[in-house]
Amino acid sequence: MATSGGAGERPVIRKAKAAPTRTGRVRQARRIYRELEEVYPYAHPELDFENPFQLLVATVLSAQTTDLRVNQTTPALFAKYPTPEDLAAANPEDVEELIRPTGFFRAKTKSIMGLAKALTENFGGEVPGTLKDMVTLPGVGRKTANVVLGNAFGVPGITVDTHFQRLVRRWKWTEQTDPDKIEQEVGSLFPKKDWTMLSHLVIFHGRRICHARKPACGACPIAPLCPSYGEGELDPVKAEKLLKYEKAGLPGQRLKPPSDFPGPPAPPLEGR
Ligand code: SF4
């Protein structure tokens, strides 16, 4: 571990170097993965869902908003429209009203009703379990398809969202900026079976500690492995205050978190 400092002193963490060779990069990436597993043994998708249809709709609704806000909104939507057939036949104004808290509710209503119609007409009312079929659905790209495949079908997939892009570049796993190329390059550093958990671990870390504007480097458990250590707040006390969700003793984003989640469940939307 790249630390030094005597008893009573704050440990000095030296910035890890980017690995120069491919073998070095694989080794460094897998060490970070193992450390993140220790930090977030309970990492999971942060959208509440009970079946592939619900996860697909929730993922579409999560654009430009938080998973928390989606989780607070979907119980009423799925209670009223439990199947693609029900949603495809809905009155759009009723759907708009139900999903209004997620923002962009008119466009999102069109998207999820279009999806429900395509599922009903082309796939017998079931979400298809392959990437090839899933990306034929209106508004579904690789990112959404991988979320659903990884979490509702057990097919390994990498979710290249904004957190994932930022963190893998900070760790020098890739210099690519195109999400498809990031997916390919980062995927090649890990066994395929780890891809879905890798996505959860990286996104958890991005949401709780390695923030976009002010990463909490001084409170980051993987600091000794990170080539970008020092990009954020180094003072341990100030860094601690930047932590979010369960790392700050607060609820996570799910109203129904998995049983091993160490924080309290998120609260329902006020007035619902
Ligand atoms: S918080 Fe800082 S040390 Fe930790 S992973 Fe992010 S940039 Fe690296």
Residues whose N, C-alpha, C, O or C-beta is under 5 A from the ligand:
A	BS01	SF4	R170 I209 C210 P215 A216 C217 C220 A223 C226 S228 Y229 G230 E231 G232
